Amino acid sequence: MQTWCYILPDTVHDDMYTMMLRSDKIVFSHETLFLNGLSERTHFIHTVTVLSNTALPNSLKGEYICFYVKPELHNIGIIEKSTPLGNIVRCYNVERTICDFLRCRNRCDDETVISAIKNYAVYDKKDLNLLSVYAKQFKVANELKKYLEVLL
């Protein structure tokens, strides 16, 4: 069964919100930096994370960049944030997003990864203890240490 969302002609379409309505399995991942104010750049193509033992719904394939993670890692760091249009969506917290960028270094451009970590280093709400816990869980602690030694 397909879920549809109708948009009134005089309203602005919130593609992040309508996408989330189409599947309860997705979590926005890499644009979390934008949603948390750590990046001024919004993604043209949204990035989502889903469980590795599920598939992105056919209605969403080709429209979004998709990352797959093990079930035990999927729920780590999920929060809810407002989109620029004020709707609430599921996404990952900043610390989880930093770890995601380090995990996907071969799929993300270096400038984005470096910018994300630089912005996190000056972020007034950073939680280095939580970041360290996540880095161990996602097996990126050594990579994170290399970046943070230079920046902090």
VOPAGU-2260 file (C-alpha; in pm, 1 decimal, decimal comma):
REM VOPAGU-2260
SITE   aa  ch    i         X         Y         Z
SITE  MET   A    0       0,0       0,0       0,0
SITE  GLN   A    1     136,2     339,4     -99,7
SITE  THR   A    2     109,2     645,3     125,1
SITE  TRP   A    3      45,4     968,9     -58,2
SITE  CYS   A    4      82,4    1324,3      57,7
SITE  TYR   A    5    -106,3    1601,7    -114,4
SITE  ILE   A    6      39,7    1950,9    -125,9
SITE  LEU   A    7    -186,3    2253,3    -150,1
SITE  PRO   A    8    -102,0    2483,8    -441,6
SITE  ASP   A    9     -24,3    2783,8    -220,0
SITE  THR   A   10     213,5    2596,9      14,4
SITE  VAL   A   11     582,2    2511,4      -3,4
SITE  HIS   A   12     666,7    2142,5     -36,0
SITE  ASP   A   13     890,9    2008,5     243,2
SITE  ASP   A   14    1058,0    1717,0      66,2
SITE  MET   A   15    1236,9    1595,6     380,7
SITE  TYR   A   16     910,0    1570,2     569,7
SITE  THR   A   17     714,3    1403,3     290,6
SITE  MET   A   18     998,2    1158,4     236,0
SITE  MET   A   19     991,7    1060,3     601,9
SITE  LEU   A   20     615,7    1005,5     577,2
SITE  ARG   A   21     677,0     757,4     295,1
SITE  SER   A   22     889,3     523,8     508,7
SITE  ASP   A   23     925,8     476,9     882,6
SITE  LYS   A   24    1257,7     296,9     827,7
SITE  ILE   A   25    1460,9     596,8     710,8
SITE  VAL   A   26    1669,2     833,9     920,3
SITE  PHE   A   27    1824,8    1144,8     767,8
SITE  SER   A   28    2196,0    1118,5     818,5
SITE  HIS   A   29    2442,3    1349,1     648,4
SITE  GLU   A   30    2228,8    1664,0     632,2
SITE  THR   A   31    2209,4    1656,1    1008,9
SITE  LEU   A   32    2495,9    1906,4    1006,3
SITE  PHE   A   33    2269,1    2149,7     823,4
SITE  LEU   A   34    1972,8    2078,1    1051,7
SITE  ASN   A   35    2192,9    2139,4    1358,9
SITE  GLY   A   36    2340,6    2462,0    1222,5
SITE  LEU   A   37    2691,6    2322,9    1164,1
SITE  SER   A   38    2677,0    2372,5     789,4
SITE  GLU   A   39    2532,1    2647,0     576,4
SITE  ARG   A   40    2524,3    2413,3     280,3
SITE  THR   A   41    2215,6    2203,5     225,6
SITE  HIS   A   42    2233,2    1885,3      23,0
SITE  PHE   A   43    2068,8    1881,2    -317,7
SITE  ILE   A   44    2013,8    1508,2    -285,0
SITE  HIS   A   45    1908,6    1394,9      59,7
SITE  THR   A   46    2102,3    1123,8     238,3
SITE  VAL   A   47    1928,1     860,6     445,4
SITE  THR   A   48    2030,7     557,8     647,0
SITE  VAL   A   49    1830,1     236,2     666,4
SITE  LEU   A   50    1881,6    -105,0     822,7
SITE  SER   A   51    2108,1    -336,2     623,9
SITE  ASN   A   52    1848,3    -612,8     645,6
SITE  THR   A   53    1583,5    -399,9     473,4
SITE  ALA   A   54    1561,0    -229,3     138,8
SITE  LEU   A   55    1482,3     127,7      56,3
SITE  PRO   A   56    1123,8     134,4     -69,6
SITE  ASN   A   57    1101,2     127,5    -448,8
SITE  SER   A   58     926,5     463,6    -444,9
SITE  LEU   A   59    1241,6     618,9    -294,7
SITE  LYS   A   60    1513,7     439,7    -493,3
SITE  GLY   A   61    1710,2     667,5    -720,1
SITE  GLU   A   62    1583,6     982,2    -548,4
SITE  TYR   A   63    1814,1     966,7    -246,8
SITE  ILE   A   64    2162,0     859,2    -143,2
SITE  CYS   A   65    2120,9     562,1      86,3
SITE  PHE   A   66    2357,4     416,8     345,2
SITE  TYR   A   67    2292,3      79,2     505,8
SITE  VAL   A   68    2394,5      -7,6     862,5
SITE  LYS   A   69    2368,8    -310,9    1087,7
SITE  PRO   A   70    2055,0    -320,8    1302,6
SITE  GLU   A   71    2255,4    -272,6    1622,9
SITE  LEU   A   72    2395,4      58,4    1489,4
SITE  HIS   A   73    2082,4     198,2    1327,5
SITE  ASN   A   74    1914,9     353,0    1634,2
SITE  ILE   A   75    2228,3     505,9    1784,6
SITE  GLY   A   76    2194,7     883,0    1804,1
SITE  ILE   A   77    1845,6     921,8    1655,7
SITE  ILE   A   78    1688,3    1256,4    1740,2
SITE  GLU   A   79    1410,0    1467,3    1596,7
SITE  LYS   A   80    1479,2    1806,6    1440,9
SITE  SER   A   81    1281,2    2068,0    1255,1
SITE  THR   A   82    1335,5    2108,3     883,7
SITE  PRO   A   83    1386,9    2462,4     750,5
SITE  LEU   A   84    1009,7    2462,6     687,6
SITE  GLY   A   85     931,8    2371,8    1049,6
SITE  ASN   A   86     831,7    2006,1    1018,3
SITE  ILE   A   87     979,4    1743,3    1250,1
SITE  VAL   A   88    1192,7    1465,5    1095,6
SITE  ARG   A   89    1407,5    1180,3    1230,2
SITE  CYS   A   90    1779,3    1237,1    1195,5
SITE  TYR   A   91    2104,7    1158,6    1371,5
SITE  ASN   A   92    2267,0    1379,2    1632,7
SITE  VAL   A   93    2585,3    1568,3    1553,0
SITE  GLU   A   94    2820,5    1313,4    1711,4
SITE  ARG   A   95    2668,6    1027,0    1514,0
SITE  THR   A   96    2689,9    1234,3    1195,7
SITE  ILE   A   97    3062,3    1298,2    1246,8
SITE  CYS   A   98    3115,8     922,1    1281,9
SITE  ASP   A   99    2905,8     859,6     969,2
SITE  PHE   A  100    3123,5    1100,2     770,7
SITE  LEU   A  101    3438,1     924,3     892,7
SITE  ARG   A  102    3290,7     585,1     799,7
SITE  CYS   A  103    3204,7     698,1     447,7
SITE  ARG   A  104    3523,5     888,4     369,6
SITE  ASN   A  105    3551,6     700,1      39,2
SITE  ARG   A  106    3193,2     801,2     -59,2
SITE  CYS   A  107    3208,2    1162,6      66,4
SITE  ASP   A  108    3429,3    1440,4     -59,3
SITE  ASP   A  109    3724,4    1530,6     163,7
SITE  GLU   A  110    3618,7    1894,3     188,1
SITE  THR   A  111    3285,6    1797,3     343,8
SITE  VAL   A  112    3446,0    1561,2     596,5
SITE  ILE   A  113    3710,2    1816,0     700,4
SITE  SER   A  114    3454,5    2097,4     718,7
SITE  ALA   A  115    3223,5    1884,0     934,3
SITE  ILE   A  116    3498,2    1808,2    1184,7
SITE  LYS   A  117    3625,5    2169,2    1188,6
SITE  ASN   A  118    3274,8    2298,5    1256,0
SITE  TYR   A  119    3226,6    2039,2    1528,8
SITE  ALA   A  120    3552,6    2146,2    1696,1
SITE  VAL   A  121    3410,0    2496,6    1753,2
SITE  TYR   A  122    3052,1    2380,0    1819,2
SITE  ASP   A  123    2942,8    2506,2    2160,9
SITE  LYS   A  124    2717,4    2204,2    2226,4
SITE  LYS   A  125    2972,1    1936,2    2138,0
SITE  ASP   A  126    2990,7    1625,9    2356,5
SITE  LEU   A  127    3339,4    1481,4    2316,1
SITE  ASN   A  128    3263,9    1193,1    2553,4
SITE  LEU   A  129    2964,6    1085,7    2346,2
SITE  LEU   A  130    3164,3    1132,3    2026,0
SITE  SER   A  131    3434,9     904,4    2167,1
SITE  VAL   A  132    3179,0     636,2    2258,8
SITE  TYR   A  133    3025,2     650,6    1911,1
SITE  ALA   A  134    3366,9     647,3    1742,2
SITE  LYS   A  135    3448,8     320,6    1918,9
SITE  GLN   A  136    3111,8     167,2    1829,5
SITE  PHE   A  137    3152,6     265,1    1464,3
SITE  LYS   A  138    3522,1     169,0    1457,4
SITE  VAL   A  139    3646,3     514,1    1352,2
SITE  ALA   A  140    3825,4     611,9    1675,1
SITE  ASN   A  141    4171,4     619,9    1513,8
SITE  GLU   A  142    4056,3     838,1    1224,3
SITE  LEU   A  143    3875,0    1072,8    1461,0
SITE  LYS   A  144    4182,0    1104,2    1681,5
SITE  LYS   A  145    4394,5    1212,1    1382,7
SITE  TYR   A  146    4155,8    1495,7    1300,1
SITE  LEU   A  147    4093,4    1612,2    1656,4
SITE  GLU   A  148    4462,8    1618,0    1751,4
SITE  VAL   A  149    4512,0    1888,4    1491,0
SITE  LEU   A  150    4194,2    2085,3    1563,4
SITE  LEU   A  151    4164,0    2084,3    1943,6
